[in-house]
């Protein structure tokens, strides 16, 4: 009887080890991986579109119109937070416009520095390169007036796959270094 109990114990231990190994293999398959090229391209496009819309909020055009709705490709909680941020950015844009003419347009380029997928979540580390154009004439620019304000800002963005299978922006963390924040960030101080 003792021998039989030992076989049962050995068999149970072997099955437990196999189950654990299978779990480790399953966990490894679920672990961090690089998103497919099509997903990476789509997420880069969503990041660029969102940051372009954000930069537009400090331009004259946005200052003259009602506050824009946040991107549809965002989670409900992200959209709620962006409504308040976009309203604050429009107020900043109006203040810039009153102080020195503000910005007439914005252009944004995005570079994906890193991408990691874990289940239905993708984290992108991107660099935003933005130009905010001043209302100066060609003659003023030739006399030394800056044509635009330019900055590069790293971000960490998280996207989740929504119920329909499309990607939704869930969070954006601009990596501010403690200096003066760009005009497209709510933390930026108004014109002085």
C-alpha positions in Angstrom: 0.0 0.0 0.0 2.9 2.3 0.7 4.3 1.8 -2.8 0.9 2.6 -4.4 0.7 5.9 -2.4 4.2 6.8 -3.6 3.2 6.2 -7.2 0.1 8.4 -6.7 2.2 11.1 -5.1 4.8 10.9 -7.9 2.0 11.0 -10.5 0.3 13.9 -8.8 3.7 15.8 -8.6 4.3 15.1 -12.3 0.8 16.3 -13.3 1.3 19.4 -11.1 4.7 20.1 -12.7 3.2 19.7 -16.2 0.3 22.0 -15.3 2.7 24.6 -13.9 4.9 24.3 -17.0 1.8 24.7 -19.2 0.9 27.8 -17.2 4.4 29.2 -17.7 4.2 28.5 -21.4 0.7 30.1 -21.6 2.0 33.1 -19.6 5.0 33.4 -21.9 2.6 33.5 -24.9 0.6 36.2 -23.1 3.6 38.2 -22.1 4.9 41.4 -23.6 5.4 41.3 -27.3 5.7 43.7 -30.2 2.4 44.6 -31.9 1.9 43.5 -35.5 3.0 46.0 -38.2 -0.6 46.9 -39.1 -1.6 47.5 -35.5 1.6 49.6 -34.9 0.9 51.7 -38.0 -2.8 52.2 -36.9 -1.7 53.1 -33.3 0.9 55.6 -34.6 -1.9 57.2 -36.8 -4.2 57.4 -33.8 -1.4 59.0 -31.6 -0.6 61.5 -34.4 -4.3 62.4 -34.9 -4.9 62.9 -31.2 -1.8 65.1 -30.7 -2.7 67.1 -33.8 -6.2 67.7 -32.4 -4.6 68.6 -29.1 -2.2 71.1 -30.7 -5.0 72.6 -32.7 -6.8 73.7 -29.5 -4.3 76.5 -28.9 -4.7 78.0 -32.4 -6.8 81.0 -33.4 -9.2 78.7 -35.3 -10.0 76.8 -32.1 -10.2 80.0 -30.1 -13.0 81.2 -32.4 -15.1 78.1 -32.3 -16.7 76.0 -29.7 -14.5 73.5 -27.8 -13.8 70.5 -29.9 -14.9 67.0 -28.9 -12.1 64.7 -27.9 -11.2 61.9 -30.3 -13.9 59.2 -30.8 -11.1 56.6 -30.7 -10.7 57.0 -26.9 -12.1 55.3 -23.9 -15.1 57.1 -22.2 -12.9 58.0 -19.2 -10.2 59.4 -21.4 -12.7 61.4 -23.4 -14.2 62.9 -20.2 -10.7 64.0 -19.0 -9.9 65.4 -22.4 -13.0 67.5 -22.6 -11.8 69.5 -19.6 -8.2 69.6 -21.0 -9.3 70.8 -24.4 -11.4 73.5 -22.9 -8.4 74.7 -20.9 -6.2 74.6 -24.0 -8.8 76.7 -25.9 -8.7 79.3 -23.1 -4.9 79.3 -23.3 -5.0 79.8 -27.0 -7.4 82.7 -26.6 -5.0 84.2 -24.0 -2.0 83.8 -26.4 -4.1 85.4 -29.2 -4.9 88.4 -27.1 -1.3 88.8 -25.8 0.7 88.5 -29.0 -1.4 87.1 -31.9 -1.2 83.5 -30.8 -0.8 80.6 -33.2 -2.3 80.4 -36.6 -1.8 76.7 -37.2 -0.1 73.6 -35.8 1.6 70.6 -37.4 2.5 67.4 -35.5 4.7 64.5 -36.4 5.0 61.4 -34.3 7.8 58.9 -34.1 7.2 55.5 -32.4 10.2 54.8 -30.2 8.9 51.6 -28.6 5.7 49.5 -28.7 4.7 46.6 -26.4 1.6 44.5 -26.5 0.2 42.5 -23.7 -3.2 40.9 -24.3 -5.6 43.6 -25.5 -3.3 46.5 -24.3 -0.6 48.2 -26.3 1.8 50.7 -24.7 3.6 53.1 -27.1 6.5 55.3 -26.3 6.5 58.1 -28.9 8.1 61.4 -29.5 5.9 64.2 -30.5 7.5 66.9 -32.8 5.2 69.9 -33.0 5.4 73.3 -34.7 3.0 76.1 -33.6 3.1 78.8 -36.3 3.0 82.5 -35.4 1.0 85.0 -37.4 4.1 86.9 -38.6 4.4 88.0 -42.2 7.2 86.9 -44.5 8.8 90.3 -44.0 8.6 90.0 -40.3 10.2 86.5 -40.5 12.9 87.9 -42.7 13.6 90.5 -40.1 14.1 87.8 -37.5 10.7 87.1 -36.1 10.3 83.3 -35.5 8.1 81.6 -38.0 7.1 79.0 -35.4 7.6 77.6 -31.9 8.9 74.0 -32.1 9.2 71.3 -29.4 9.8 67.6 -29.1 8.0 65.8 -26.2 8.2 62.2 -25.3 4.9 60.5 -24.4 3.8 57.1 -23.0 0.4 56.2 -24.5 -1.7 53.2 -23.6 -4.3 51.8 -26.1 -6.8 49.1 -25.4 -8.8 47.0 -27.9 -12.5 48.0 -27.6 -15.4 45.6 -27.9 -15.6 46.2 -31.6 -12.0 45.2 -32.0 -10.8 48.8 -32.7 -8.0 50.5 -30.7 -9.0 53.1 -28.1 -6.6 55.6 -26.5 -6.8 54.9 -22.7 -4.1 57.2 -21.4 -1.4 59.7 -22.4 1.4 60.7 -20.1 3.6 63.5 -21.5 7.1 63.3 -20.0 7.6 66.8 -18.9 11.1 67.4 -17.4 10.1 70.0 -14.9 10.9 72.9 -17.2 8.4 75.2 -19.0 5.7 73.0 -20.4 4.8 73.3 -24.1 1.8 75.5 -25.0 -0.2 72.3 -25.8 0.0 71.1 -22.2 -2.5 72.4 -19.6 0.3 72.9 -17.1 1.8 75.5 -19.4 1.6 79.0 -18.0 -0.2 81.6 -20.0 1.5 84.3 -22.0 3.5 86.6 -20.0 
